[in-house]
Amino acid sequence: MSQPPGLPSYPPLRPAWTPPPPLPVRRGWLWAAIATSVVATLAIGALLAANVLTWTQDIPSLLNTGKVMAAVNRECSTMTSTVDSILVTGDPESQAGALADQNDAVLSMVDELRALPDRVRESDKPLDAWLDDWESLVEAREQYAEKLLAGRRAVFEVPLDDDGDEIWERMDFAAEPDCSVPETLLSPYAGGTSRV
């Protein structure tokens, strides 16, 4: 193909800049680079292995196995909707009856979860202690209802753990986010109060 008249010739086709030739690598640096790569690979492998172990281990204060959490989620949802639908109002007898109905819903959840196969329950060690806390809460509510029926000035006291904290805190932490203690179980007064 001919070039139009009057235009200068195209410059020769060659790169405007060429990189300098590579410097020779000393053997010491080469071995250092290889050693660094090996150490980094081993560190990443150890980190991944530690994560896998953490995922498969039973954490002492948390409910974290799939089958247990599926059952907790199902039963807790039923219990929560039931207790939230029962109003604690009226005279002391009516209030005590409402408290008993709420307690029955909690104990039904506890019974269902205790009926899980042994190997499933044992796969999540905190489950039995968590269910014990629910039963302690129900027992405190029953004592409160007895005081109401006796005509005494009744003040509900949430059971405390060994550190002096109300047990609902560790109950919520253990099953978060699948099962929190319903507000109405902690404030069984007519009209209710808010959780601290």
C-alpha positions as CSV (number, residue, x, y, z in Angstrom):
1,M,0.0,0.0,0.0
2,S,1.5,3.3,-1.0
3,Q,1.8,6.3,1.3
4,P,-0.1,9.6,0.2
5,P,2.3,12.1,-1.3
6,G,3.6,15.0,0.9
7,L,3.5,13.1,4.2
8,P,6.7,12.0,6.0
9,S,7.6,8.4,6.2
10,Y,6.2,6.4,9.1
11,P,8.7,5.9,11.9
12,P,10.2,2.4,12.1
13,L,8.2,-0.1,14.1
14,R,10.2,-0.6,17.3
15,P,9.3,-0.1,20.9
16,A,10.1,3.3,22.3
17,W,11.4,1.8,25.6
18,T,12.8,-1.6,26.4
19,P,13.3,-2.8,29.9
20,P,16.8,-3.4,31.1
21,P,18.0,-7.0,31.3
22,P,17.1,-8.7,34.7
23,L,19.6,-8.5,37.4
24,P,21.1,-11.8,38.4
25,V,19.4,-13.2,41.6
26,R,21.8,-14.3,44.3
27,R,21.1,-17.9,45.4
28,G,20.6,-16.7,49.1
29,W,17.7,-14.4,48.1
30,L,16.1,-17.2,46.1
31,W,16.1,-19.5,49.1
32,A,14.8,-16.8,51.3
33,A,11.8,-16.2,48.9
34,I,11.1,-19.9,48.7
35,A,11.2,-20.3,52.6
36,T,8.9,-17.2,53.0
37,S,6.4,-18.8,50.6
38,V,6.5,-22.1,52.4
39,V,6.0,-20.4,55.8
40,A,3.1,-18.3,54.6
41,T,1.4,-21.4,53.1
42,L,1.8,-23.3,56.3
43,A,0.4,-20.3,58.4
44,I,-2.6,-20.1,56.1
45,G,-3.2,-23.8,56.4
46,A,-3.0,-23.7,60.2
47,L,-5.4,-20.8,60.3
48,L,-7.9,-22.7,58.1
49,A,-7.5,-25.8,60.3
50,A,-8.1,-23.8,63.5
51,N,-11.3,-22.3,62.0
52,V,-12.6,-25.7,61.0
53,L,-12.0,-27.0,64.5
54,T,-13.7,-24.0,66.0
55,W,-16.8,-24.6,63.8
56,T,-17.0,-28.2,64.7
57,Q,-16.3,-27.9,68.4
58,D,-19.0,-27.4,71.0
59,I,-18.6,-23.9,72.5
60,P,-19.3,-24.2,76.3
61,S,-21.6,-21.2,76.6
62,L,-23.4,-21.2,73.2
63,L,-26.0,-23.4,71.6
64,N,-24.4,-23.9,68.2
65,T,-25.1,-27.2,66.5
66,G,-27.5,-27.3,63.6
67,K,-30.0,-29.9,64.8
68,V,-30.2,-28.3,68.3
69,M,-30.6,-24.8,66.9
70,A,-33.3,-25.9,64.5
71,A,-35.3,-27.5,67.3
72,V,-34.7,-24.5,69.6
73,N,-35.8,-22.1,66.9
74,R,-39.0,-24.1,66.2
75,E,-40.0,-24.6,69.9
76,C,-39.0,-21.2,71.1
77,S,-41.1,-19.5,68.3
78,T,-44.2,-21.5,69.4
79,M,-43.5,-20.7,73.1
80,T,-42.9,-17.0,72.5
81,S,-46.1,-16.5,70.4
82,T,-48.1,-18.3,73.1
83,V,-46.8,-16.4,76.1
84,D,-47.1,-13.1,74.2
85,S,-50.7,-13.8,73.5
86,I,-51.6,-14.3,77.2
87,L,-52.3,-11.1,79.0
88,V,-51.6,-10.9,82.8
89,T,-54.5,-8.8,83.9
90,G,-57.4,-8.7,86.3
91,D,-57.7,-9.8,89.9
92,P,-55.0,-11.9,91.6
93,E,-56.7,-15.2,90.6
94,S,-56.9,-14.1,86.9
95,Q,-53.3,-13.0,87.0
96,A,-52.1,-16.3,88.6
97,G,-54.1,-18.3,86.0
98,A,-52.4,-16.3,83.1
99,L,-49.0,-16.9,84.7
100,A,-49.7,-20.6,84.9
101,D,-50.7,-20.7,81.2
102,Q,-47.5,-18.9,80.2
103,N,-45.5,-21.2,82.4
104,D,-47.1,-24.3,80.7
105,A,-46.0,-22.9,77.3
106,V,-42.4,-22.6,78.6
107,L,-42.4,-26.1,80.2
108,S,-43.9,-27.6,77.0
109,M,-40.9,-26.1,75.1
110,V,-38.5,-27.5,77.7
111,D,-40.1,-31.0,77.5
112,E,-39.9,-31.0,73.7
113,L,-36.2,-30.1,73.7
114,R,-35.4,-32.6,76.5
115,A,-37.0,-35.3,74.3
116,L,-34.4,-34.8,71.6
117,P,-32.3,-37.9,71.0
118,D,-29.4,-38.2,73.5
119,R,-26.7,-37.9,70.8
120,V,-28.3,-34.7,69.5
121,R,-28.6,-33.2,73.0
122,E,-25.0,-34.3,73.9
123,S,-23.7,-32.7,70.7
124,D,-24.5,-29.3,72.3
125,K,-23.4,-29.4,75.9
126,P,-25.0,-26.1,77.1
127,L,-28.5,-27.3,76.1
128,D,-29.3,-29.0,79.4
129,A,-28.0,-26.1,81.5
130,W,-30.0,-23.6,79.3
131,L,-33.2,-25.7,79.9
132,D,-32.5,-25.7,83.6
133,D,-32.5,-21.9,83.5
134,W,-35.9,-21.9,81.9
135,E,-37.2,-24.2,84.6
136,S,-35.7,-21.9,87.3
137,L,-37.4,-19.0,85.7
138,V,-40.8,-20.8,85.8
139,E,-40.2,-21.8,89.4
140,A,-39.6,-18.1,90.4
141,R,-42.8,-17.2,88.5
142,E,-44.8,-19.9,90.3
143,Q,-43.6,-18.5,93.7
144,Y,-44.7,-15.0,92.5
145,A,-48.1,-16.3,91.6
146,E,-48.4,-18.0,95.0
147,K,-47.8,-14.7,96.7
148,L,-50.4,-13.0,94.5
149,L,-53.0,-15.6,95.5
150,A,-52.0,-15.3,99.2
151,G,-52.8,-11.6,99.0
152,R,-49.3,-10.6,99.9
153,R,-47.4,-7.8,98.3
154,A,-45.8,-9.7,95.5
155,V,-42.5,-8.6,93.9
156,F,-41.1,-10.8,91.1
157,E,-37.4,-11.6,91.4
158,V,-35.6,-13.0,88.4
159,P,-33.2,-15.8,89.5
160,L,-29.5,-14.9,89.5
161,D,-26.5,-16.8,88.1
162,D,-23.3,-17.4,90.1
163,D,-22.0,-13.9,89.2
164,G,-25.1,-12.2,90.5
165,D,-26.6,-11.4,87.1
166,E,-30.1,-12.2,86.1
167,I,-30.2,-15.5,84.3
168,W,-32.0,-14.2,81.2
169,E,-28.7,-12.5,80.2
170,R,-26.9,-15.8,79.8
171,M,-30.1,-17.5,78.4
172,D,-30.3,-14.9,75.6
173,F,-26.5,-15.1,75.0
174,A,-26.6,-18.9,74.7
175,A,-29.3,-19.0,72.1
176,E,-28.8,-15.7,70.3
177,P,-30.4,-14.9,67.9
178,D,-32.8,-17.8,67.8
179,C,-34.4,-17.6,71.2
180,S,-34.6,-14.6,73.6
181,V,-36.5,-14.7,76.8
182,P,-39.9,-13.0,76.1
183,E,-40.3,-9.7,78.0
184,T,-43.6,-10.9,79.5
185,L,-41.9,-13.7,81.3
186,L,-39.5,-11.3,83.1
187,S,-42.2,-8.7,83.9
188,P,-45.2,-10.7,85.0
189,Y,-47.0,-7.7,86.5
190,A,-50.4,-6.6,85.2
191,G,-49.4,-4.0,82.5
192,G,-45.8,-5.2,82.5
193,T,-42.6,-3.3,82.9
194,S,-39.5,-3.0,80.7
195,R,-36.4,-5.1,81.0
196,V,-33.4,-3.4,82.5
